């Protein structure tokens, strides 16, 4: 079971992912093509509904042409 604090972290991570994707000017579909992850799964990640793996983190970062740490650099709380 996921703790409430972990749910908040997943939501913040997702919000950060969405912000970075939009800064790059990528639609969900374009992001999906760039990282080979279904756009519906990306939408769920952005809403904080999916706890991703490390390899998914690497795929997302690659699609955004950024270091994986940029995806983890979000406001805690």
Secondary structure, DSSP 8 states (H G I E B T S, - for coil): ---HHHHHHHHHHHHHHHHHHHHTT--HHHHHHHHT--HHHHHHHHTT-----HHHHHHHHHHHTS-HHHHT-----
